[in-house]
Amino acid sequence: MKNISLYKIKNLSKTNEKNVSIFKTDMFMRQNLFVTVFLILAFVFGTNLSVYSQTKNSTKVKTVVIDPGHGGADPGAVGKISKEKDLTLTISLLLGDMIKQHYKDVNVIYTRTDDSFVELYKRAEIANKNNADLFICVHINASTSYSPYGSETFVMGIDKTGANLQVAKLENSVILKEDNYLDKYEGFDPNDPETHIIFSLYQNANLTQSLSFAQLLQNNFTNNVGRFNRGVKQAGFLVLWKTTMPSVLVELGFISNAEEEKYLNTAQGQQDLAKAMFDAFATYKTKLEEEDSQSSNSNGNSTTIVNNNTVKDDNQIVVNNSDNSILFKIQVLTSTKRMELIPENFKSYQNVDVYLQDGVYKYTIGADSDYNKIVELHKKVIKDYPDSFIVALKNGVRIPVNQARSEVKNK
């Protein structure tokens, strides 16, 4: 799909009126066929079919690029008392300061730190050139109606219903302020719904991690800040198009809604939204690096199942599952101190266990050799523990979930 030039497609349509009609009909049929096949393959094989982007192998989050939307001659959405470009810059700088303060080893880079205009392709270019591990685009939404409100987060991917087209068109229309935008974006025309639909078929190779971070953001906006959750969505955004790392575009709220605009302009509201994004970043970083840690610890030297009756200190190794079976569990909490495994300490959940890794107690709910059953249980548990995630243990040793699923499948 990367080799299909939207510019060439547009040129073909200019031959004559008859050819335009034939071409559009043919393209519509091809497009629908492509989408159908794409979705069937994704469903059957359970994989992310990447048609653009390169996947980074690093599981460490060392560099994050924060992209305050719009700027300079491009004000973005305009409300009664503020402009999007000013709000996104203020909140982005707050987010970056929080990351710098708590993670001295993380390099924070902004696409802009003042009221300047940065072309969309350059924003992705900044992230790629700096080998970023995460790309966060910060935006404020708008509508022709005054009623919509709430936060939503987008990732680059297929907009199956076309419901997200208007948001994508609004954000992508910025390129009209750029020179030679047809050449820069391979013939993409923000005024043509046809090219938006085709463009949405480009899918980021980092979709899984992008979705994971997006969900953490939405959970925090709802649970920590009390914002209405408009969900995690996929659409074709030019700013995310050529990024080679997990990337999201956050719409913090609606500047077109009077109450929400007031909130977005308060110091407390800006602080709360930045903190919600920081907390999502912290959780995402921890999860990702724990996955890396569990791989390096797969020899069993530092990951231990703790038997509730016999554990005496952090150096004692007690292993369950001695039959070399694989169990999937849901990790809900970590602590440097031992907690009693009683329902009262775990929101009334019964099947609670704990394992010890690098001196840290890690508490889990549920245990099953069937991954699908744990996935179903997780749908319930995540409502009580939004930051929970699935782990796999083999002979008491934590191993990567993908490895565990592969071994179970091949038995």
TIGUBA-950119 format. One record per residue (C-alpha): y negated, x negated, z. Coordinates in pm, 1 decimal. Example, Ala and Ser with C-alpha at 12.3 -4.5 7.8 and 13.67 -1.06 7.14 Angstrom:
residues 2
PT_c2_c1_c3
PT_450.0_-1230.0_780.0
PT_106.0_-1367.0_714.0
end
This chain:
residues 411
PT_c2_c1_c3
PT_0.0_0.0_0.0
PT_-229.8_-293.5_62.1
PT_-231.9_-368.3_-309.4
PT_-362.7_-25.2_-405.3
PT_-735.7_-61.4_-468.9
PT_-940.4_246.9_-400.4
PT_-1200.1_101.2_-632.4
PT_-951.2_101.7_-920.4
PT_-851.1_455.5_-841.1
PT_-1213.3_567.9_-852.5
PT_-1273.2_389.1_-1183.4
PT_-977.0_559.4_-1342.5
PT_-1125.1_895.7_-1259.7
PT_-1440.3_824.0_-1459.8
PT_-1284.2_821.5_-1807.4
PT_-1355.6_1186.6_-1890.1
PT_-1351.3_1528.0_-1730.5
PT_-1002.1_1607.8_-1855.7
PT_-859.8_1285.3_-1721.7
PT_-1032.8_1343.7_-1389.0
PT_-852.5_1672.7_-1345.9
PT_-517.8_1527.4_-1449.7
PT_-566.2_1220.7_-1233.1
PT_-662.7_1414.7_-921.5
PT_-368.4_1650.2_-958.4
PT_-132.4_1357.9_-1006.7
PT_-281.8_1166.6_-716.6
PT_-258.7_1468.9_-490.3
PT_110.1_1506.2_-573.1
PT_175.7_1136.3_-527.1
PT_-18.7_1132.9_-204.1
PT_176.9_1425.8_-59.4
PT_503.5_1268.1_-169.2
PT_404.6_937.2_-12.6
PT_305.3_1097.9_317.3
PT_627.1_1299.7_327.9
PT_848.0_997.2_258.5
PT_646.0_786.7_502.6
PT_687.0_1036.6_785.6
PT_1057.2_1091.0_714.0
PT_1123.2_716.7_725.0
PT_922.8_680.3_1044.2
PT_1121.1_964.0_1202.2
PT_1465.2_849.2_1086.3
PT_1427.1_482.7_1170.1
PT_1204.1_526.1_1473.1
PT_979.9_240.9_1370.7
PT_618.4_171.9_1282.1
PT_606.1_121.6_905.0
PT_320.4_-122.5_866.0
PT_136.5_-117.5_537.8
PT_-144.2_-341.8_649.6
PT_-225.4_-606.4_908.4
PT_-45.2_-897.7_1067.0
PT_119.9_-877.5_1406.4
PT_25.4_-1127.4_1673.8
PT_320.4_-1276.5_1860.2
PT_121.4_-1348.4_2174.9
PT_186.2_-1121.7_2472.3
PT_-98.5_-1269.0_2674.9
PT_-440.4_-1108.7_2679.7
PT_-670.8_-1408.3_2662.9
PT_-947.2_-1279.7_2436.4
PT_-1095.4_-931.3_2410.6
PT_-1360.0_-829.1_2158.3
PT_-1585.5_-540.0_2258.6
PT_-1766.4_-365.2_1976.4
PT_-2069.9_-151.4_2071.5
PT_-2091.5_100.9_1789.9
PT_-2388.5_114.0_1551.4
PT_-2714.5_-75.0_1618.2
PT_-3039.1_-177.6_1450.9
PT_-3128.9_45.4_1156.0
PT_-2816.7_249.2_1228.7
PT_-2884.0_464.3_1538.9
PT_-2549.4_641.4_1523.0
PT_-2552.6_992.2_1666.1
PT_-2889.2_1103.3_1800.6
PT_-2931.2_1340.7_2092.3
PT_-3233.7_1499.9_2253.5
PT_-3301.4_1212.4_2492.4
PT_-3099.0_917.4_2359.8
PT_-2933.9_739.6_2070.7
PT_-2569.7_642.1_2039.2
PT_-2647.7_277.0_1962.7
PT_-2824.8_232.8_2299.4
PT_-2555.8_402.1_2506.7
PT_-2270.8_211.7_2345.3
PT_-2444.5_-121.5_2403.7
PT_-2518.7_-51.4_2770.5
PT_-2165.6_66.7_2850.6
PT_-2002.9_-212.2_2647.0
PT_-2197.6_-478.6_2835.9
PT_-2095.7_-320.7_3167.5
PT_-1730.3_-326.1_3059.4
PT_-1753.1_-690.3_2953.1
PT_-1915.8_-790.4_3281.9
PT_-1633.9_-626.5_3479.0
PT_-1369.7_-811.7_3278.5
PT_-1553.7_-1143.8_3321.3
PT_-1589.2_-1087.7_3694.2
PT_-1223.7_-1007.6_3759.7
PT_-1053.5_-1220.4_3493.3
PT_-1206.4_-1566.6_3472.1
PT_-940.9_-1670.1_3219.6
PT_-1024.7_-1393.4_2970.8
PT_-1273.3_-1470.0_2695.0
PT_-1501.0_-1169.0_2636.2
PT_-1674.3_-1154.3_2297.9
PT_-1919.3_-888.7_2179.9
PT_-1986.1_-797.4_1818.0
PT_-2347.1_-749.0_1924.4
PT_-2543.9_-797.0_2246.7
PT_-2874.4_-652.0_2128.6
PT_-3013.7_-383.8_1899.4
PT_-2892.1_-539.3_1575.4
PT_-2701.0_-402.5_1278.8
PT_-2354.9_-550.4_1221.8
PT_-2159.1_-447.7_914.0
PT_-1825.2_-283.1_983.5
PT_-1612.5_-545.5_810.6
PT_-1787.1_-820.5_1009.7
PT_-1691.6_-655.7_1336.5
PT_-1322.7_-682.2_1251.5
PT_-1386.4_-1031.5_1113.3
PT_-1528.6_-1142.5_1449.8
PT_-1213.5_-1023.2_1624.6
PT_-981.1_-1188.9_1372.6
PT_-1162.9_-1522.7_1365.3
PT_-1155.4_-1543.4_1744.4
PT_-783.4_-1457.0_1756.8
PT_-856.2_-1161.6_1982.4
PT_-571.2_-996.4_2167.9
PT_-750.1_-661.9_2198.1
PT_-1033.7_-492.7_2006.4
PT_-1230.5_-211.1_2172.6
PT_-1485.7_-12.1_1969.3
PT_-1716.9_193.4_2190.1
PT_-1875.9_506.6_2041.7
PT_-2038.7_835.9_2139.1
PT_-1936.7_1153.4_1955.4
PT_-2148.1_1428.0_1800.1
PT_-2096.0_1772.7_1653.5
PT_-2295.6_2028.4_1460.0
PT_-2211.8_2262.4_1748.1
PT_-2349.4_2215.9_2098.7
PT_-2027.1_2324.0_2271.3
PT_-1773.4_2039.1_2215.4
PT_-1740.4_1790.2_2502.0
PT_-1498.6_1535.4_2642.9
PT_-1354.4_1193.9_2562.1
PT_-1105.2_1097.9_2292.7
PT_-957.5_772.0_2168.5
PT_-853.3_689.7_1812.8
PT_-619.5_433.4_1662.4
PT_-578.4_340.4_1297.7
PT_-303.2_554.2_1151.2
PT_-198.8_866.4_968.8
PT_-407.7_1176.9_1026.8
PT_-121.4_1416.2_956.8
PT_-325.9_1735.9_973.2
PT_-667.8_1619.4_854.2
PT_-810.2_1743.6_1185.1
PT_-973.2_1407.5_1257.3
PT_-1133.0_1371.3_915.1
PT_-1484.5_1465.2_1026.7
PT_-1494.2_1201.9_1301.6
PT_-1364.7_935.0_1063.7
PT_-1615.5_1036.8_794.9
PT_-1901.9_1019.5_1045.1
PT_-1810.8_671.2_1168.4
PT_-1724.2_537.6_822.0
PT_-2048.8_661.9_667.4
PT_-2223.7_362.6_824.0
PT_-2120.7_151.6_524.0
PT_-2375.4_337.1_310.6
PT_-2632.5_113.3_479.1
PT_-2450.1_-196.0_352.2
PT_-2497.2_-363.6_14.1
PT_-2204.4_-359.4_-230.6
PT_-1993.5_-148.0_1.7
PT_-1759.1_-40.8_-278.7
PT_-1659.4_-403.8_-335.5
PT_-1637.6_-489.9_35.1
PT_-1414.9_-194.0_115.5
PT_-1206.0_-186.2_-202.5
PT_-1373.8_118.3_-351.4
PT_-1381.5_328.7_-34.4
PT_-1637.0_609.6_-66.3
PT_-1727.4_774.4_266.9
PT_-1856.7_1079.6_79.1
PT_-1522.0_1144.2_-91.1
PT_-1257.9_1320.7_125.2
PT_-995.2_1207.3_-126.1
PT_-1040.1_840.3_-43.8
PT_-1041.0_918.4_329.8
PT_-699.1_1079.2_297.9
PT_-556.2_788.4_99.7
PT_-716.3_538.2_335.0
PT_-561.7_705.4_640.8
PT_-220.2_596.2_509.6
PT_-301.5_239.1_607.1
PT_-128.8_187.9_938.4
PT_-195.3_-91.2_1183.4
PT_108.7_-309.6_1257.1
PT_3.0_-301.9_1623.7
PT_20.9_77.4_1642.7
PT_252.5_92.7_1944.9
PT_34.1_-127.6_2163.3
PT_-281.4_39.8_2035.0
PT_-142.4_379.6_2131.9
PT_-38.5_245.9_2472.5
PT_-388.5_120.8_2549.7
PT_-545.6_438.4_2410.3
PT_-332.5_652.6_2640.1
PT_-432.9_444.7_2942.4
PT_-797.5_497.4_2849.6
PT_-756.8_872.5_2821.4
PT_-563.1_892.9_3147.8
PT_-841.7_709.6_3329.3
PT_-1120.3_915.2_3174.1
PT_-945.1_1227.4_3300.6
PT_-801.6_1116.9_3633.3
PT_-1070.5_872.6_3747.9
PT_-1388.7_1013.0_3594.8
PT_-1305.1_1380.1_3550.1
PT_-1382.6_1392.8_3179.2
PT_-1220.4_1653.7_2958.5
PT_-927.8_1491.3_2777.1
PT_-945.5_1547.0_2400.8
PT_-641.2_1325.7_2353.7
PT_-523.4_1017.8_2165.2
PT_-550.0_1058.8_1788.5
PT_-492.6_872.8_1463.4
PT_-729.0_850.4_1168.9
PT_-856.7_607.0_906.2
PT_-1144.2_401.1_1051.2
PT_-1290.0_117.1_846.9
PT_-1382.9_-79.8_1157.4
PT_-1014.2_-87.6_1261.1
PT_-878.5_-136.3_910.2
PT_-832.2_-512.8_893.2
PT_-798.0_-601.5_1258.9
PT_-486.9_-806.0_1333.6
PT_-450.8_-707.9_1697.6
PT_-414.6_-385.6_1901.4
PT_-735.4_-190.9_1837.9
PT_-891.2_136.3_1951.0
PT_-1206.5_335.2_1886.6
PT_-1328.0_522.7_2195.3
PT_-1550.4_828.9_2178.3
PT_-1684.5_850.6_2534.8
PT_-1843.3_1193.2_2504.9
PT_-2066.4_1417.6_2295.2
PT_-2433.9_1334.9_2267.1
PT_-2476.3_1676.4_2103.0
PT_-2375.3_1849.1_2426.4
PT_-2678.5_1869.6_2657.1
PT_-2485.2_1831.9_2983.5
PT_-2271.0_1550.5_2855.8
PT_-2570.8_1365.5_2712.6
PT_-2737.9_1381.2_3054.9
PT_-2423.5_1238.3_3213.8
PT_-2399.0_960.8_2953.9
PT_-2755.7_858.7_3034.6
PT_-2708.4_829.4_3411.1
PT_-2642.0_490.3_3565.2
PT_-2348.8_637.1_3758.3
PT_-2195.9_794.0_3449.4
PT_-2222.6_469.8_3254.8
PT_-2074.3_273.7_3544.4
PT_-1787.5_521.3_3584.6
PT_-1698.5_518.6_3215.4
PT_-1708.5_138.0_3200.0
PT_-1490.8_120.7_3513.1
PT_-1240.2_364.5_3362.9
PT_-1213.0_140.3_3056.1
PT_-1185.0_-170.0_3272.4
PT_-903.9_-16.7_3478.2
PT_-721.2_69.8_3155.4
PT_-767.8_-289.0_3038.2
PT_-634.9_-425.5_3368.8
PT_-325.8_-204.2_3355.2
PT_-263.2_-283.5_2988.9
PT_-294.4_-657.2_3051.7
PT_-57.1_-642.0_3348.1
PT_202.7_-438.4_3158.6
PT_192.6_-659.2_2852.8
PT_219.8_-981.4_3047.8
PT_494.7_-841.3_3268.7
PT_697.5_-782.2_2952.8
PT_643.4_-1146.7_2864.5
PT_735.0_-1252.5_3217.4
PT_1055.1_-1051.9_3218.9
PT_1165.6_-1225.2_2899.1
PT_1107.2_-1569.7_3046.6
PT_1285.2_-1466.5_3365.4
PT_1589.8_-1323.8_3190.0
PT_1809.4_-1601.7_3332.2
PT_1804.0_-1414.8_3663.2
PT_1644.6_-1685.8_3872.1
PT_1343.1_-1484.3_3979.4
PT_1425.1_-1116.2_3923.2
PT_1639.0_-954.6_4188.6
PT_1753.6_-606.1_4276.4
PT_1687.4_-558.5_4646.2
PT_1952.7_-379.2_4844.3
PT_1780.2_-158.1_5098.1
PT_2015.8_-249.1_5384.3
PT_2066.4_-622.6_5338.0
PT_1740.3_-776.9_5213.7
PT_1604.1_-1024.2_5469.5
PT_1346.7_-1233.8_5287.3
PT_1206.5_-1310.3_4944.6
PT_1461.7_-1584.3_4882.1
PT_1771.1_-1371.3_4927.8
PT_1937.1_-1266.5_4603.9
PT_2125.9_-939.3_4617.0
PT_2232.3_-794.8_4281.7
PT_2347.6_-442.4_4200.2
PT_2511.1_-336.5_3872.7
PT_2769.9_-612.9_3906.2
PT_2967.5_-455.7_3623.7
PT_2706.7_-597.2_3384.9
PT_2586.0_-247.3_3292.3
PT_2233.1_-175.9_3172.9
PT_2013.4_73.7_3353.9
PT_1676.8_210.3_3248.6
PT_1428.1_296.1_3523.2
PT_1064.9_397.2_3561.3
PT_845.9_145.8_3743.0
PT_576.5_325.2_3942.4
PT_439.8_82.9_4201.3
PT_421.3_-283.8_4294.7
PT_348.8_-432.7_4635.5
PT_363.7_-764.5_4815.2
PT_492.4_-576.6_5120.7
PT_815.7_-384.7_5155.8
PT_790.5_-4.9_5158.0
PT_1053.0_224.5_5303.3
PT_1243.5_402.0_5027.0
PT_1183.1_758.0_5142.9
PT_1054.7_1052.8_4936.6
PT_739.9_1079.3_5150.5
PT_624.3_741.5_5018.8
PT_688.0_834.5_4655.3
PT_542.3_1183.3_4604.9
PT_872.2_1349.7_4704.0
PT_1081.6_1173.0_4438.4
PT_1439.4_1115.2_4555.0
PT_1596.5_853.2_4329.6
PT_1378.4_557.3_4430.5
PT_1483.5_192.5_4408.9
PT_1316.5_-146.7_4433.7
PT_1362.9_-489.2_4280.2
PT_1205.5_-818.6_4371.1
PT_1033.7_-1035.7_4109.4
PT_832.7_-1348.3_4185.0
PT_780.4_-1238.7_4544.3
PT_652.5_-892.6_4446.2
PT_835.4_-569.5_4527.9
PT_852.4_-337.1_4229.5
PT_945.4_24.8_4291.1
PT_1124.8_244.9_4041.9
PT_1220.5_609.3_4002.1
PT_1535.1_725.2_3823.8
PT_1824.3_522.7_3685.2
PT_2027.6_596.8_3377.1
PT_2212.6_407.4_3106.3
PT_2083.4_666.2_2857.7
PT_1734.7_559.5_2748.6
PT_1651.4_905.1_2612.6
PT_1714.6_1065.8_2951.4
PT_1473.7_821.8_3117.6
PT_1214.0_897.1_2849.6
PT_1241.6_1266.3_2934.9
PT_1210.1_1193.9_3307.0
PT_910.0_971.9_3239.4
PT_726.9_1267.1_3085.9
PT_731.3_1424.4_3431.7
PT_677.7_1107.9_3636.4
PT_374.0_993.2_3434.3
PT_185.6_1302.6_3552.6
PT_215.4_1173.5_3910.2
PT_203.2_803.8_3821.2
PT_-19.4_763.8_3510.9
PT_31.6_385.8_3502.7
PT_411.7_402.4_3521.5
PT_633.6_259.9_3248.3
PT_1001.9_217.1_3162.5
PT_1189.8_-101.4_3252.9
PT_1547.7_-213.1_3185.8
PT_1779.9_-405.0_3417.1
PT_2106.4_-572.7_3329.5
PT_2329.4_-690.8_3612.3
PT_2027.2_-652.0_3838.4
PT_1807.7_-867.1_3614.7
PT_1510.5_-720.1_3433.2
PT_1527.2_-769.1_3057.7
PT_1305.3_-647.6_2769.7
PT_1351.6_-277.0_2702.7
PT_1402.4_-333.4_2329.9
PT_1677.7_-585.6_2401.7
PT_1844.4_-343.3_2642.3
PT_1831.6_-57.6_2391.8
PT_1981.9_-281.8_2124.4
PT_2266.6_-391.4_2351.5
PT_2342.1_-35.6_2456.5
PT_2340.3_78.4_2093.2
PT_2579.1_-198.8_1986.2
PT_2836.1_-131.8_2257.4
end
